[in-house]
């Protein structure tokens, strides 16, 4: 049996889930594009983030909680801004 995850499945559960409900990445079928290798472009994810109403909240969350991947249109590694 194959399980298909969407990016929504990877978003954090919080008491204030309304923010994540409006995330532009919600339901994205390519979660691997949000976690690029250092040599890979993250243009796909950045384009999605450009139209997101919670882009700043997302980046703040990534920094505060030590996330890795593309959050808020920027790439983080263990909560540190990479690019």
Buried (B, 14 or more C-beta within 10 A) or exposed (E): EEEEEBBBEBBEEEEEEEBBEEBBBBEBEEBEBBBBEEEEEBEBBBEBBEEBEBBEBBBEBBBEEEBBBBBBBBBBBEBEEEE
